[in-house]
Amino acid sequence: MANTLLSIRGLTKAYPGVVANDDVAFDIGKGEIHALLGENGAGKSTLVKMIYGLVQPDRGQMELDGAAFAPTQPSQARQSGVAMVFQHFSLFDALNVAENVALGMENPPKPRDLAKQIQEVSETYGLPLDPYRTVGTLSAGERQRVEIIRCLLQDPRLLIMDEPTSVLTPQEVEILFETLRKLKSEGTSILYISHKLEEIRALCDHATILRLGKKVATCTPAETSARELAEMMVGSSFATPQARTVETGEVLLEVRGLSLPSPGGFGTPLRDIGFEVRAGEVLGIGGVAGNGQDELLAALSGERTSKPGSVLLKGNDVSAMGPTERRGSGLLSAPEERLGHAAAPNMSLIENGVLTAGRRRGLVSGGFISWPKAKDFAAEVIERFDVRTPGPGTAARALSGGNLQKFVVGREILQSPEVLVVNQPTWGVDAAAAAAIRQALLDLAAQGAAIVVISQDLDELMEIADRFGAVNEGRLSDLRAVSSLDMEQIGLMMGGAHDMEVAHADA
């Protein structure tokens, strides 16, 4: 126990219809990077919320450095030395870095002193930040630095990180890992949640695996293969996406000189974007978050219209069409933000199915909804994509993030689109579910659809895309065959390197 920082014994938390955590027990050592793994709905989020004081356990105990630990709110956890960097940033775009950091502190120092502290800590840990920069002008990686530094200023004994690399380039991931290893060497413990299993193997000392709310295994990641980790998470083996022979047909989607102003004060304008996608092809578009991905999807889906001739579907100009008209013509989409954009939180899965599939699946006729058909459609999505939910009448907000993602992507795929544009299709989804979604996209392409996958998961794009382009500050690079690229070249393209620089990397 002398080397144990956090001891968890018998933690249990139940909600109506589901036991989120069932008698969970494990220890986190001092100066240890400990992974928490599990498929979507396994109970990871509930567990870390109990550690951080956001949720109270029904039973069980925790000890922090040998003393009873039972925070009833995050401020108590922070005072005890527990800090957390959430998957979704909690920053105000209009405020500067120092002002955002101050908002997360119990007793912030004077602004000038705080700015000095931010500079010192950021330089010490290799995460340089200007305390006076407006957050709205920062990249996703820099925003994450704000969250991390806000935690480090609290001098935490335990740092919880939830999917910390989902918005980073490969080069930024290396910087983050160096920072975490430095913290570890100084005695800080880190509880690390990620679906990127090779990262877990490279970084973490030990791993605890949850399945259906229970702890099922502990292991040393470096001595365990990524596939073994994934199979422990799901309790069985699963198929990896199968390579296919690409036979492309006619051009289904063509984009010509697409330019749009920023949709808001901190959005990204699109600058002269052009590409084409053929039947049977998967085009991968990568980039660091905040470089125009959301704006590109909005322009392709019809949420934002553009000048005539800039978006063509099967040779027909759809630039002035809205989302409903484009869906009717065969161009479907799934945005990154699943709760609130792709799905209405308080509506049931049945109702959310009607929102986008009403026309293509015949769920609406003469202005009236056929509820039996709508229920059958939602049930079909749930079954085909293994959505863990009590039933189709469940509200979208009640699903875990990964399960809602499976529903959203499945809802679009089962409408048999001719062109599908999807942003972050497997974001926050466990390895088995991610493999199933990627296979479904490949199957759709094999049936003759044109697929555009916008993703920050470079492994995903390398696995399923035929050609790759990177979006940087609203501009799209030249497209290149995925087979001709490696991770370093892709990282350069994401960072806005010119073709000459990428060519030099080739050499």
TATA-V469764 format. One record per backbone hydrogen bond with DSSP energy under -0.5 kcal/mol. CO is the residue of the C=O (numbers start at 1). NH is the residue of the N-H. If there is no record, write none. Layout:
co:CO nh:NH
co:CO nh:NH
This chain:
co:1 nh:4
co:3 nh:30
co:5 nh:65
co:6 nh:28
co:7 nh:63
co:8 nh:26
co:9 nh:61
co:11 nh:24
co:12 nh:58
co:12 nh:59
co:13 nh:20
co:13 nh:21
co:15 nh:18
co:18 nh:15
co:18 nh:20
co:21 nh:13
co:21 nh:23
co:24 nh:11
co:26 nh:8
co:28 nh:5
co:28 nh:6
co:29 nh:32
co:32 nh:34
co:32 nh:190
co:33 nh:35
co:33 nh:205
co:33 nh:206
co:34 nh:192
co:35 nh:37
co:35 nh:208
co:36 nh:194
co:37 nh:210
co:39 nh:42
co:42 nh:213
co:43 nh:47
co:44 nh:48
co:45 nh:49
co:46 nh:50
co:47 nh:51
co:48 nh:52
co:49 nh:54
co:49 nh:55
co:50 nh:53
co:59 nh:12
co:61 nh:9
co:62 nh:69
co:63 nh:7
co:63 nh:65
co:64 nh:67
co:67 nh:64
co:73 nh:76
co:73 nh:77
co:74 nh:78
co:75 nh:79
co:76 nh:80
co:77 nh:82
co:78 nh:81
co:81 nh:83
co:81 nh:157
co:81 nh:158
co:83 nh:160
co:84 nh:86
co:85 nh:162
co:87 nh:89
co:91 nh:93
co:92 nh:95
co:93 nh:136
co:95 nh:135
co:96 nh:100
co:97 nh:101
co:98 nh:102
co:99 nh:103
co:100 nh:104
co:101 nh:104
co:102 nh:105
co:110 nh:114
co:111 nh:115
co:112 nh:116
co:113 nh:117
co:114 nh:118
co:115 nh:119
co:116 nh:120
co:117 nh:121
co:118 nh:122
co:119 nh:123
co:120 nh:124
co:121 nh:125
co:122 nh:127
co:123 nh:126
co:129 nh:131
co:130 nh:133
co:131 nh:98
co:133 nh:97
co:134 nh:137
co:135 nh:138
co:139 nh:143
co:140 nh:144
co:141 nh:145
co:142 nh:146
co:143 nh:147
co:144 nh:148
co:145 nh:149
co:146 nh:150
co:147 nh:151
co:148 nh:152
co:149 nh:153
co:151 nh:154
co:152 nh:155
co:157 nh:189
co:158 nh:83
co:158 nh:160
co:159 nh:191
co:160 nh:85
co:161 nh:163
co:161 nh:193
co:163 nh:166
co:165 nh:168
co:169 nh:173
co:170 nh:174
co:171 nh:175
co:172 nh:176
co:173 nh:177
co:174 nh:178
co:175 nh:179
co:176 nh:180
co:177 nh:181
co:178 nh:182
co:179 nh:183
co:180 nh:184
co:181 nh:185
co:182 nh:186
co:183 nh:188
co:184 nh:187
co:187 nh:31
co:189 nh:159
co:190 nh:34
co:190 nh:192
co:191 nh:161
co:191 nh:193
co:192 nh:36
co:193 nh:163
co:195 nh:197
co:196 nh:199
co:196 nh:200
co:197 nh:201
co:198 nh:202
co:199 nh:203
co:200 nh:204
co:206 nh:35
co:207 nh:219
co:208 nh:37
co:208 nh:210
co:209 nh:216
co:209 nh:217
co:210 nh:39
co:211 nh:214
co:213 nh:22
co:214 nh:211
co:214 nh:216
co:217 nh:209
co:219 nh:207
co:219 nh:221
co:220 nh:223
co:221 nh:224
co:225 nh:229
co:226 nh:230
co:227 nh:231
co:228 nh:232
co:229 nh:233
co:230 nh:234
co:231 nh:235
co:244 nh:246
co:245 nh:247
co:246 nh:248
co:250 nh:279
co:252 nh:314
co:253 nh:277
co:254 nh:312
co:255 nh:275
co:257 nh:259
co:258 nh:273
co:260 nh:270
co:264 nh:267
co:270 nh:260
co:270 nh:272
co:273 nh:258
co:275 nh:255
co:277 nh:252
co:277 nh:253
co:278 nh:281
co:279 nh:249
co:281 nh:283
co:281 nh:451
co:282 nh:284
co:282 nh:466
co:282 nh:467
co:283 nh:453
co:284 nh:286
co:284 nh:469
co:285 nh:455
co:286 nh:471
co:288 nh:291
co:289 nh:140
co:291 nh:474
co:292 nh:296
co:293 nh:297
co:294 nh:298
co:295 nh:299
co:296 nh:300
co:297 nh:301
co:298 nh:302
co:298 nh:303
co:298 nh:304
co:307 nh:310
co:310 nh:256
co:311 nh:318
co:311 nh:319
co:312 nh:254
co:312 nh:314
co:313 nh:316
co:316 nh:313
co:316 nh:318
co:318 nh:321
co:319 nh:306
co:322 nh:326
co:323 nh:327
co:324 nh:328
co:325 nh:329
co:326 nh:330
co:326 nh:331
co:327 nh:330
co:330 nh:332
co:330 nh:418
co:330 nh:419
co:332 nh:421
co:334 nh:423
co:336 nh:338
co:337 nh:341
co:337 nh:342
co:338 nh:340
co:338 nh:343
co:343 nh:340
co:343 nh:345
co:344 nh:347
co:345 nh:397
co:347 nh:396
co:348 nh:352
co:349 nh:353
co:350 nh:354
co:351 nh:355
co:352 nh:356
co:353 nh:356
co:353 nh:357
co:354 nh:358
co:357 nh:361
co:357 nh:363
co:358 nh:363
co:358 nh:364
co:359 nh:362
co:363 nh:370
co:365 nh:368
co:368 nh:365
co:369 nh:371
co:370 nh:374
co:371 nh:375
co:372 nh:376
co:373 nh:377
co:374 nh:378
co:375 nh:379
co:376 nh:380
co:377 nh:381
co:378 nh:382
co:379 nh:383
co:380 nh:384
co:381 nh:385
co:382 nh:387
co:383 nh:386
co:386 nh:388
co:387 nh:389
co:391 nh:394
co:392 nh:349
co:392 nh:350
co:394 nh:349
co:395 nh:398
co:396 nh:399
co:400 nh:404
co:401 nh:405
co:402 nh:406
co:403 nh:407
co:404 nh:408
co:405 nh:409
co:406 nh:410
co:407 nh:411
co:408 nh:412
co:409 nh:413
co:410 nh:414
co:412 nh:415
co:413 nh:416
co:418 nh:450
co:419 nh:332
co:420 nh:422
co:420 nh:452
co:421 nh:334
co:422 nh:424
co:422 nh:454
co:424 nh:427
co:426 nh:429
co:430 nh:434
co:431 nh:435
co:432 nh:436
co:433 nh:437
co:434 nh:438
co:435 nh:439
co:436 nh:440
co:437 nh:441
co:438 nh:442
co:439 nh:443
co:440 nh:444
co:441 nh:445
co:442 nh:446
co:443 nh:447
co:444 nh:449
co:445 nh:448
co:449 nh:280
co:450 nh:420
co:451 nh:283
co:451 nh:453
co:452 nh:422
co:452 nh:454
co:453 nh:285
co:453 nh:455
co:454 nh:424
co:456 nh:458
co:457 nh:461
co:458 nh:462
co:459 nh:463
co:460 nh:464
co:461 nh:465
co:466 nh:482
co:467 nh:284
co:468 nh:480
co:469 nh:286
co:470 nh:472
co:470 nh:477
co:472 nh:475
co:474 nh:271
co:475 nh:472
co:480 nh:468
co:481 nh:484
co:482 nh:485
co:486 nh:490
co:487 nh:491
co:488 nh:492
co:489 nh:493
co:490 nh:494
co:491 nh:495
co:492 nh:497
co:493 nh:496
co:498 nh:501
co:498 nh:502
co:499 nh:503
co:500 nh:504
co:501 nh:505
co:502 nh:506
co:503 nh:507
